[in-house]
Each structure stands twice: as C-alpha cells, then as structure tokens.
C-alpha cells in the first residue's frame, strides 16, 4: 500500500461541506437523513450500524492506533514494518486507507474511494465526517505517561528489593513494555498484552538470559504479587 502525507487543506474541506449543503438544499434532503425516506416518512436505515459515519468500526480504529504506536516504538525495523503491515491490512479490510499526518502527529483513516495512487482526490470527498483522525500525542498524554512510568519503575524497584535479580531484570523489561507500548500499569496488562510480551517483546528486545527465559512465568507472577502492595495511579 502506498502511504503519503498529502492531505486536503482546510479550505478544501470547507468547500466540500458547502457543496454538500448546496446539494441538500436542492434536493430537500438533510445531512442526517440524506434524503432517503420512504413514502411513509420512515428512515429505512435508522438504527443500522452499517450506515453510521464514519463507517469503520470503533474497535478497528483503536487497533489501528495501537499498531501505529507499536510500530513507532519498536526497536527492530522489521518488527515496526510488521506492525504497520498488520494495521494497513486491518484498515484495508474495511475499505479505508491509513495515513500519518506528521505536522500534528495524527493518524488519519480515509475511505478508499477518496484515494487515487495514494493521494486524496478532492472531487471524491462527499462527506468529510467519514474520515477518522486520532491524535497520537494529544494533550495530557505526556503527563499520563510519566505517571504510569513512575509507578511501573516503583514496582520494578520493589521487585528488586524482595525477589531474585532474575525476576527484577524481567520486571524491568515488562515495565518498559507496558509503559512505552500501552501507557498502562504492569498489573493492568490484559492476557493479550502478556502474550505479546512473552512472544514478541521479551525475546527480541529484553535480551533475556537462559535463566530469565526459564523463570519468565514466575517473574510475571512476582510482578503481580509485588504490584498488589503498591498504590496504582488513578486512570
């Protein structure tokens, strides 16, 4: 998939809105009902999830954001490319195209029918609300990261004080993974996150010793046990 950073400027978006408003005035329809009502005045698409705007599921947007963040933080270029490929495939399955707008650090998802050779065609934009924008560094994110990272570091220090060094080293890797990839506390990891740590991050980025590999499950249990004794930051 071709990825570019070109995006229609604000004046083009405004022009698209004006054209939509003019068309609605001429047809007697509205943005909300799109002029599609039956003779009895009922909206045949009312309550239909498929007709919502934007028409890409919220969970797909969340996963695209997660994969984008993973790609940006991956130390291994091949791993980063793998995350981007998974994101692109996921979004493409829903007939959208992902783009990264670097000037304001925003992930943008465009309907594929707006695109031609990786560039947005202004004459194809029929409803600007169908696009999705996700800030990757919105207000407050930095403060939240520092708070979470400080908590995870405190857990690591506590593990180092109360358990063997092999567990402390693995705790450091797990804390880095949770802080940098998910901005979540180590004891707030989902089973999927733990699996990703075990199978992807730990072997590639944790530089584990044979002893660490053999004690991995015990180390994660130690992290949970120690973290239970420390006050977790408020969400």
C-alpha positions in Angstrom: 0.0 0.0 0.0 1.3 3.5 -0.9 1.5 5.8 2.1 1.8 9.6 1.6 1.4 12.5 3.9 -0.6 14.6 1.5 -4.0 15.8 2.8 -6.7 18.1 1.6 -6.2 21.5 3.2 -8.9 23.1 5.4 -10.2 25.2 2.5 -10.9 22.1 0.5 -12.8 20.5 3.4 -14.8 23.6 3.8 -15.6 23.7 0.1 -16.7 20.0 0.3 -19.1 20.9 3.2 -20.5 23.8 1.2 -21.1 21.6 -1.8 -22.9 19.1 0.4 -25.1 21.8 1.9 -26.0 23.1 -1.6 -27.0 19.7 -2.8 -29.1 19.1 0.3 -30.9 22.5 -0.3 -31.6 21.5 -3.9 -32.9 18.0 -3.2 -34.8 18.9 0.0 -32.8 16.3 2.0 -30.6 16.8 5.0 -27.2 15.6 6.2 -28.8 13.5 8.9 -31.4 11.6 6.7 -29.5 12.0 3.4 -33.0 12.4 1.7 -33.5 8.7 2.0 -37.0 8.3 3.4 -39.8 6.0 2.4 -43.3 7.4 1.4 -44.5 7.0 5.0 -41.6 9.2 6.2 -39.7 6.3 7.9 -35.9 6.2 7.5 -35.0 2.7 6.2 -31.5 3.0 7.6 -32.4 4.1 11.1 -30.5 2.2 13.7 -28.4 0.4 11.1 -24.8 0.2 12.3 -23.6 -0.1 8.7 -24.9 3.4 7.9 -23.1 5.2 10.7 -20.5 7.8 10.0 -17.6 7.1 9.9 -18.4 3.6 8.7 -15.3 1.9 10.1 -15.8 0.1 13.5 -14.5 1.9 16.6 -12.6 -1.3 17.6 -10.8 -1.2 14.3 -9.8 2.4 14.8 -8.5 1.5 18.3 -6.5 -1.4 17.0 -5.0 0.7 14.1 -3.9 3.3 16.7 -2.3 0.6 18.9 -0.4 -0.9 16.0 0.8 2.5 14.9 2.1 3.2 18.3 3.8 -0.2 18.5 5.5 0.4 15.1 6.8 3.8 16.2 8.3 2.3 19.4 9.7 -0.9 18.0 13.5 -1.1 18.2 13.6 -3.7 15.4 12.8 -2.1 11.9 11.4 -5.5 10.8 9.0 -5.6 13.7 8.0 -2.0 13.1 7.2 -2.8 9.5 5.3 -5.9 10.6 3.1 -3.7 12.9 2.4 -1.3 10.0 1.5 -4.1 7.6 -0.9 -5.5 10.2 -2.5 -2.1 10.6 -2.8 -1.5 6.9 -4.3 -4.9 6.3 -6.8 -4.4 9.1 -7.9 -1.0 7.9 -8.0 -2.0 4.2 -10.4 -4.9 5.1 -12.9 -2.1 5.9 -12.1 -0.2 2.7 -10.2 2.6 4.5 -6.6 3.8 4.0 -4.3 4.8 6.9 -2.1 7.8 6.8 0.2 9.6 9.3 -0.1 13.4 9.3 3.3 14.3 10.7 2.7 18.0 11.3 0.3 17.4 14.1 1.2 13.7 14.8 -2.2 12.4 13.8 -3.3 9.0 12.4 -5.9 9.6 9.7 -8.1 7.0 8.1 -9.6 7.8 4.7 -12.3 5.9 2.8 -10.5 4.2 -0.1 -12.8 5.6 -2.7 -11.4 9.1 -1.9 -7.9 7.9 -2.9 -6.0 7.6 -6.2 -2.4 6.4 -6.3 -2.0 7.3 -2.6 -3.4 10.8 -2.9 -6.7 12.1 -1.8 -8.9 13.3 -4.7 -10.8 16.4 -3.5 -13.6 15.8 -6.1 -14.3 12.4 -4.4 -14.9 13.8 -0.9 -18.7 13.5 -0.4 -18.8 13.6 3.4 -15.8 14.8 5.4 -17.2 13.2 8.5 -16.4 9.7 7.1 -12.7 10.3 7.7 -11.2 9.4 11.1 -8.5 11.3 12.9 -6.7 10.0 16.0 -4.1 12.2 17.8 -1.0 10.2 18.7 0.3 12.8 21.2 -2.8 14.6 22.4 -2.9 17.0 25.5 -2.2 15.2 28.8 -0.6 12.1 27.2 2.9 13.1 28.4 1.7 13.7 32.0 -0.1 10.3 32.0 3.0 8.6 30.6 5.2 10.0 33.3 2.8 8.9 36.0 2.4 5.4 34.7 6.2 5.0 34.0 7.0 6.2 37.6 4.5 3.6 39.0 6.0 0.8 36.9 9.5 1.8 37.9 8.4 1.7 41.6 7.2 -1.8 41.1 10.5 -2.8 39.5 12.4 -1.3 42.5 10.1 -3.2 44.9 10.7 -6.5 43.0 14.5 -5.9 43.1 14.2 -5.5 46.9 12.0 -8.5 47.5 13.0 -11.1 44.9 15.9 -12.6 43.0 17.7 -10.5 40.4 16.5 -12.7 37.6 12.9 -11.6 38.4 14.0 -7.9 38.7 15.6 -8.0 35.2 12.4 -9.4 33.7 10.3 -6.9 35.6 12.4 -4.1 34.1 11.6 -5.4 30.6 7.9 -5.8 31.3 7.7 -2.3 32.8 9.4 -0.8 29.7 7.0 -2.8 27.5 3.8 -1.7 29.4 4.9 2.0 29.8 6.1 2.6 26.3 3.7 0.4 24.3 0.5 0.8 26.2 1.0 3.5 28.8 -0.6 1.1 31.3 0.4 -0.2 34.7 2.2 -3.6 34.8 -0.6 -5.1 36.8 -3.2 -3.8 34.4 -2.0 -5.9 31.5 -4.6 -8.0 29.6 -3.9 -11.6 28.6 -3.3 -10.4 25.0 -0.7 -7.9 26.2 1.1 -10.6 28.3 1.1 -12.9 25.3 2.6 -10.2 23.1 5.3 -9.5 25.8 6.2 -13.2 26.1 6.2 -14.0 22.3 7.4 -10.8 20.7 8.9 -8.1 23.0 10.8 -10.3 25.5 12.7 -12.5 23.1 13.5 -9.6 20.7 14.0 -6.6 23.0 14.5 -8.0 26.5 17.8 -9.7 25.8 16.9 -12.4 28.3 19.4 -14.9 29.7 18.6 -18.6 29.8 17.7 -18.2 33.4 15.3 -15.4 32.7 13.6 -17.5 30.0 13.2 -20.4 32.3 11.7 -18.3 35.1 9.5 -16.0 32.9 6.2 -17.1 34.3 7.4 -17.0 37.9 8.8 -13.5 37.2 5.5 -12.2 35.9 3.7 -13.7 38.9 6.2 -11.9 41.1 5.5 -8.6 39.4 1.7 -9.1 40.1 2.3 -10.0 43.7 4.5 -7.1 44.4 2.4 -4.6 42.5 -0.6 -5.6 44.6 1.1 -3.9 47.5 1.7 -0.6 45.7 -1.0 2.0 45.1 -1.8 2.1 41.4 -2.2 5.5 39.7 -5.7 6.7 39.0 -6.9 6.3 35.4 
